Amino acid sequence: MKQDMIVILDLGSTDNTGLAREIRGLGVYSEIYPHDITPDQLKNLPGIKGVIINGGPNHIIDGTAIDVNPEIYSSGIPVMAASHQTAQCQLSLESWPNDEKAKEQLLKNFVFDTCCAQPNWNMKNFIDDQIELIRRQVGDKKVLLALSGGVDSSVVAALLIKAVGKQLYCVHVNHGLMRKGESQSVIEVFQNQLDANLIYVDATDRFLDKLAGVADPEQKRKIIGAEFIRVFEEEARKLEGIDFLAQGTIYPDIVESGTKTAKVVKSHHNVGGLPEDLKFQLVEPLKQLFKDEVRACGKELGLPDEMVYRQPFPGPGLGVRCLGAITRDRLEAVRESDAILREEFKKAGLDKTVWQYFTIVPDFKSVGVRDNARCFDWPVIIRAVNTIDAMTAAIEPIDYDVLGKITDRILKEVKNVNRVCYDISPKPTATIEWE
Ligand code: XMP
């Protein structure tokens, strides 16, 4: 392994990830481990240069205060005790100053002077290390990957193509609820440019037939999820001799799944859902990366910006934006209006500043007038939000000129639409998606 590492021991801090990101920001790799790691396990971690014991309010479990094994202090590895109560790192020793800059300096002193860690955490070294690890894990066996075209699965695919080439089999299921041009771009990048083994399954009819007449949002989501697994499973069974399943699990998935001291934020669900008799070993090369690092990795691997900086897109796709029972014509109106919105946001530079933006088409019509005659058509609703973690969100005020241009284009170019609305509701009470 090429990188030095500072280990954070989780002694109940509420922000271990903040500290890890801070250290990685200094160019030094950092990982979080549970407080009860043994001194031997600690010493055997590759590249370990120092330990920060990160205390905080969650250090009482079932009424008892937890602590690290005291032998860690005499293990020969430099140790610093810290308390990371807020976004700011505060050493629990008297010497820790309140001033943020002096904050930063102490951390630097510990990492570089005390631990003598080298700032060698960069994407090139990460990719080289992962290629070696993947080759060691996979050998000459075959690997399967569900390639949605999202950032994480695309970066995993690009990394695995580098590591094991044609031993990787990517399955891209087009459920008919993708955005305009999305499946084509997966084919273009992975099949045509990177020469991957890509199995493209156009399952549009199958999904839309199953969804026909289903108006309940939860029911729609369940049908899409279950059908996706069924299609993927069918393709997996056709391929013989697959031993490994690659997944785009990233660091927050693991951290949010709960540590010994923190409550579960949400269960890590990447592995859930696949039938038990499809027995694969997992390959998860991004599981130590934060989202921005995944993007940097994708850039380093040469993936196009549209893929690397792709905004979040829900698993059920446009299915939750074509409200109520999905019909093909309304789905087309969502897809076309979304494409216009994305194009105009890009022209206005808003694709760089707005976290998520899309259109919705409800299942009701309103009266309008076109070519001097009454028309009865659907509205298109624009949603544009900014958020840190998607748990809460604020609307992004869009300039009226931009809104006007988008409205003009939607009314001219999208069939059966006579009205454009702009959703200014924050989350809560509205969620980001409408279903
Ligand atoms: P809500 O609508 O809950 O959305 O405010 C929060 C964020 O999650 C995305 N989202 C999903 N992502 N599968 C996903 O992978 C889903 O089923 C799903 N539902 C919502 C949504 O786009 C937003 O970014």
Boltz pocket constraint, residues with backbone or C-beta under 6 A from the ligand:
constraints:
  - pocket:
      binder: B
      contacts: [[A, 312], [A, 313], [A, 314], [A, 315], [A, 316], [A, 356], [A, 390], [A, 427], [A, 430], [A, 431], [A, 432], [A, 433], [A, 434]]
      max_distance: 6.0
